[in-house]
Amino acid sequence: MILSAVLSPAEEGGFVALNPETGTTTQGETVEEALSNLREATELFLEEFPLAKPGNTLLTTFEVAGRA
């Protein structure tokens, strides 16, 4: 099963990793560690709460007004 991962820098260093299909979130010092931790957390989640049918995630961007 192929799922999505969204990674962003953590304030304290490293990365926060989120799987939007399940809502599982974790972190790691490196991208590789964050993805590995996310994989493990998501597998544990899916053992308890299987997805009926994984959807196709759409990733896009949008702009907000902000200060320059």
Contacts in CASP RR format, 6 or more apart in sequence:
PFRMAT RR
TARGET T0000
AUTHOR 0000-0000-0000
METHOD contacts of the structure
MODEL  1
MILSAVLSPAEEGGFVALNPETGTTTQGETVEEALSNLREATELFLEEFP
LAKPGNTLLTTFEVAGRA
1 51 0 8 1.000
1 54 0 8 1.000
3 19 0 8 1.000
3 21 0 8 1.000
3 22 0 8 1.000
3 42 0 8 1.000
3 54 0 8 1.000
3 57 0 8 1.000
4 19 0 8 1.000
4 20 0 8 1.000
4 21 0 8 1.000
4 57 0 8 1.000
4 59 0 8 1.000
5 17 0 8 1.000
5 18 0 8 1.000
5 19 0 8 1.000
5 35 0 8 1.000
5 38 0 8 1.000
6 17 0 8 1.000
6 18 0 8 1.000
6 19 0 8 1.000
6 20 0 8 1.000
7 15 0 8 1.000
7 16 0 8 1.000
7 17 0 8 1.000
7 18 0 8 1.000
7 31 0 8 1.000
7 34 0 8 1.000
7 35 0 8 1.000
8 15 0 8 1.000
8 16 0 8 1.000
8 18 0 8 1.000
9 15 0 8 1.000
9 16 0 8 1.000
10 16 0 8 1.000
10 27 0 8 1.000
10 28 0 8 1.000
13 29 0 8 1.000
14 27 0 8 1.000
14 28 0 8 1.000
14 29 0 8 1.000
14 30 0 8 1.000
14 34 0 8 1.000
15 27 0 8 1.000
15 28 0 8 1.000
15 29 0 8 1.000
15 30 0 8 1.000
15 31 0 8 1.000
15 34 0 8 1.000
16 25 0 8 1.000
16 26 0 8 1.000
16 27 0 8 1.000
16 34 0 8 1.000
17 25 0 8 1.000
17 26 0 8 1.000
17 27 0 8 1.000
17 28 0 8 1.000
17 34 0 8 1.000
17 35 0 8 1.000
17 37 0 8 1.000
17 38 0 8 1.000
18 24 0 8 1.000
18 25 0 8 1.000
18 38 0 8 1.000
19 25 0 8 1.000
19 38 0 8 1.000
19 41 0 8 1.000
19 42 0 8 1.000
20 57 0 8 1.000
21 51 0 8 1.000
21 54 0 8 1.000
21 55 0 8 1.000
21 57 0 8 1.000
22 42 0 8 1.000
22 45 0 8 1.000
22 46 0 8 1.000
22 49 0 8 1.000
22 51 0 8 1.000
23 45 0 8 1.000
24 38 0 8 1.000
24 41 0 8 1.000
24 42 0 8 1.000
24 45 0 8 1.000
25 38 0 8 1.000
25 41 0 8 1.000
26 34 0 8 1.000
26 37 0 8 1.000
26 38 0 8 1.000
26 40 0 8 1.000
26 41 0 8 1.000
27 34 0 8 1.000
27 37 0 8 1.000
28 34 0 8 1.000
28 37 0 8 1.000
END
